[in-house]
Amino acid sequence: MSLIELSPWDLSLASLLVLLLAGLSWRLRLGVERRVLIAAVRSAVQLTLVGLVLKLLFAQTSLPLIGLMALVMLSVAGFEVMQRQTRRFGGLWGYGIGALSMFLSSFSVTLLALTVVIGVDPWYQPQYLIPLLGMLLGNTMSGVAIALDNLTRHAWDARGQIEARLLAGQDWEQAVEHIRREALRSGLIPIINAMGTAGLVSLPGMMTGQILAGSPPMEAAKYQLLIMFLIAAGTGLGSMAAVWMGSRRLFDERQRLRLDRLTQAR
């Protein structure tokens, strides 16, 4: 079965549904119609530009260009992680913790998948690298953002309890151990739920895309299973790294709680 190409008219018809949603928001006074329209325009512009860039990358397979795009993806993901936190770390730490944890997890898992599991030659083939890295970064970004947000909010709310534990002789790791566990658990819940409902409640995005493109359903299912395993590993490792770095940043070298290092999001 060949791929049925979509025309601009087809996309225009689909966009009417977004306009309907914005109209309903205005009619019901939900106050999100402007955000819906802006998000729709942003997605259209961004995906169109990405399509043009990928077309160039697929034609050239240039490692410097691929590396530049991967860096842009990581930079935007790090900014999004910072923006999604109610209380974030001040200065470069607010950006660096999320970006570094995603770099360590998503890039290493993607490299492992390309070189060992799939066996792409060369390993930086953009047809495989960019989609894999994008899916890993997107899901790891959500997990890291949720985990860090829970860590900083709960540490702020339980500051009296943490300081009492420190006064009782516990070190900084023991004082925030329960908060770190809850933060990690919250960061892993989305991917756990996604794996638990895959195939029963919904067909995940990559599998759906491959089936629409004409791939055999079983081959699409195998690729989707691979992706979900990689995402679970990337999200878990990224959340663990972010929570460890974040919780360490909450204390100074004398193991004093330093909530003054957090800033309130505007």
Secondary structure, 3 states (H helix, E strand, C coil): CCCCCCCHHHHHHHHHHHHHHHHHHHHCCCCCHHHHHHHHHHHHHHHHHHHHHHHHHHHHCCHHHHHHHHHHHHHHHHHHHHHCCCEEECCCHHHHHHHHHHHHHHHHHHHHHHHHHHCCCCCCCHHHHHHHHHHHHHHHHHHHHHHHHHHHHHHHHCHHHHHHHHHCCCCHHHHCHHHHHHHHHHHHHHHHHHHHHECCCECCHHHHHHHHCCCCHHHHHHHHHHHHHHHHHHHHHHHHHHHHHHHHHCECCCCCECHHHEEECC
